[in-house]
Amino acid sequence: MGKWCGLWGLIGLCLLMGCSDDDHRQSRIPAVPQNSADTRNQAALEALTRAINQSGPASAYAKRAAVYMDLGKTDEALADINEALEKENNEGRYHFVKAQILRKRKAYDEGLESALRAEGLGVNTPELYIVVGDLLQQEKQLDRARFYLVKALQMAPYEGEAFYLNGLVAAQSGDTTRAIAYYKRALTLKPRFLEPYVQLSIIHSVRGDYATAIAYNKRGTGYFPNDPGLLYALGHIYQQTAAPDSAYFFYQKVLQLEPTMVQAQFQSGLVMMKLRNMAQALHHFDQVVKQAPEFPRIHYYMGQCYEQFREWEQATRQYALAMQANAADQQAYYGYWRVQKRKMYGDVADIPYDDRPVQPTRPGQILDTTRVRVMMIQPRSRFNRDSTRN
């Protein structure tokens, strides 16, 4: 998708923001060498700051917000775009910039509100519709997401990111075959596109097609050798192929590069449970709870760890939390019952047959709790880098 800050000489920024002639003169960015994005961005910041200090036009604030966004400085970007909107609240392009910033900050509700406001004010570009489609799929509004992604592809039929996002929507709908087709199409259009490599590695790994999973992973690492998403996918491949030591090694590399990737913490804990290292598993699960208290089934696995330590009270508490999160979780129910009986009869005695538990029931769905769903990796912050450019 378009990157306002990456256009050579940054002259395109002025054209895209539709600034007036006066604003254009005040915030003109001098030509800088094209071989350094950092140099270009720094020159842009200096020129825009001078323009802001001279007369503070709204367009200069908006353009500086775009530069800050490209640099990953979302706090500064949000402050600037809010200042621009204070001056000109009916400029749709400014609301679009705000939507992009909020998307990077994972503020999906607010980002969607800003994006739809931009559409209402006349912004009609495939870039906007891609952002709206992404924000809607983040909010699980899959039908609406498809609608906007179709609009984007009608205007820009060779836009790889739109195909990628269609793949995410298809995967969330349970149609992995269609998701694979979309991801492949995205890579055909943009071979240097990180996210489809990650998703294809994970999907084929889950399907048991490890050779294909590794092939996509290698292609991706050829472009992005130290990407946490690809390393995570490789760890998952080793985990699925019963190589827990190698899986743990790659999950730890992921956490060195991106300590907040909660999926890597969770899978590290599962690997340590497989290796019977309950103390280390519990350490990883504790980190998961700190970052994502409602992570699926985390309390069940923590209960298992505490049960192995014979810490009955802690195990009871964790199994109870797991049942609160999902009343149909039979494994958590049996764990809770088992711990209660061990407290009563002792951990070495046989539990009387007549004291077996009654299976829990609940109107509606009964979930298959014997499998752990591998969560999709959605590294949103990378869409404004070279990962979507040839």
Sequence and secondary structure as in RCSB ss.txt:
>XXXX:A:sequence
MGKWCGLWGLIGLCLLMGCSDDDHRQSRIPAVPQNSADTRNQAALEALTRAINQSGPASAYAKRAAVYMDLGKTD
EALADINEALEKENNEGRYHFVKAQILRKRKAYDEGLESALRAEGLGVNTPELYIVVGDLLQQEKQLDRARFYLV
KALQMAPYEGEAFYLNGLVAAQSGDTTRAIAYYKRALTLKPRFLEPYVQLSIIHSVRGDYATAIAYNKRGTGYFP
NDPGLLYALGHIYQQTAAPDSAYFFYQKVLQLEPTMVQAQFQSGLVMMKLRNMAQALHHFDQVVKQAPEFPRIHY
YMGQCYEQFREWEQATRQYALAMQANAADQQAYYGYWRVQKRKMYGDVADIPYDDRPVQPTRPGQILDTTRVRVM
MIQPRSRFNRDSTRN
>XXXX:A:secstr
   GGGSGGGHHHHHHHT  HHHHHHT      TT HHHHHHHHHHHHHHHHHHT  HHHHHHHHHHHHHTT HH
HHHHHHHHHHHH TT HHHHHHHHHHHHHTT HHHHHHHHHHHHHTT   HHHHHHHHHHHHHTT HHHHHHHHH
HHHHH TT HHHHHHHHHHHHHTT HHHHHHHHHHHHHH SS HHHHHHHHHHHHHTT HHHHHHHHHHHHHH T
T HHHHHHHHHHHHHTT HHHHHHHHHHHHHH TT HHHHHHHHHHHHHTT HHHHHHHHHHHHHH TT TTHHH
HHHHHHHHTT HHHHHHHHHHHHHH TT HHHHHHHHHHHHHHHH SSS   GGG       SS    TTS    
    GGGGGSGGG  
